[in-house]
Amino acid sequence: MKSYDDEWTDGERATYDECYQAGTEWADDLDTPSDDVQHVINMAEADDDSFSDAETDYPPLVDAVTQATGENVTSVPLSHADPGFRGFTDGVRDATADEVFGL
């Protein structure tokens, strides 16, 4: 289910929407390994405090944010406050059957 931050601008909401769609398509792709989907779900379920202001260069996420923003992005903040991260992980989680990954 889509989940915006109340403080986000229209641009941040658009980034979220595009990354959400990219995450959904990526998770639904039969060529996407289930271990990779599980990795993204684990990131989505983690508490922001466990990330310690870290960033990730995980290719599907970086590609989604690059596409959504039109900017060359090399890493994405591991934070649920970041619209790209949250959009992609929400899309993956929503596209994945609960019984498959124990959500």
N, C-alpha and C positions, 0 to 999 in steps of 0.2 A: 504494500500500500504506500503510495506516495506520501512523503512527510516533509513539508517545508519548514524552515526556521522562520519564525515571525519577523526576524530582523533582516532577512535577505532582500536584496534589491530585485527588480524585475530581471536583470541580467543574470544574477545568481540563480534565480528560479529557472530561467531558461537553460542554464548550464546543468542544473539538477535534472531537468526534464530530458535533455539530450543524453546525459550520462545514464539515466534510469533506462531509457530505451536501449542504449548500447549494452548495458548490463543484462537486460532481459534477452536480447538477441544473442549475446555471447553465451549465456547459460543454456539457452534453447538449442544452440548449435550442436549437432550430434558429434562433431569433431572436437569439441571441448572436453578434455579429460575430466572425469568426475573428481579427481584429486585437486585439480585447479579450481573447480567450483567450490569444493569444500574449503580450500584455502581462503577464497574470497568471503565465504560465509563466516569463517573463523574471524577474519578481520572485521566483518560487520558486527559480530557479536561481542567483540572485545570492548572493554571500557576504555574511554579516551585517556584515562590516567595511566593505563598500561603502555600507551604509545610514547609518552614523554616527548612530545613535540617532534616525533620522528616523521620521516617522509618515506614513500615507497616509489620504486621505479618499475613496479609490476606492469609489464607491457600492455595487457588488455585495458587496464585502468588508465595508464598514461595515454594510450591511443584514444580512449573515449574522451578524456579531458581535452586533448589536443584538438580533436574533431569538434567538440562542443564550443571551445573558446576561439578556435581559429589561430591560436598561438602555439608556438613550438614549446611543449611542456616536456621536461625531462624527469620530473618527479611530482608526486601529489602528496599533500599533507595527510597523515593518518589521523583524521579527525572527523567526527560526525558533524562538526560545524562547517566543514568544507563541502560545498554543494556538489563538486565533482565526485569526491569520495563517497558521500552519502547517497547520491543519485545512483552511482554504479552499483554499490553494494545492496541498496534497496531493490534495484532491478533484478539483480542476481537472486537475492533471497525470495522475491515474489515469483520468479520464474521457476523456482525449484520446488518440487513436491515435498511437503512436510515429512512424509514417511520415508523419503529417500535419504535425507540427511539429518533426520531427527530434530528438526526445527521446533 
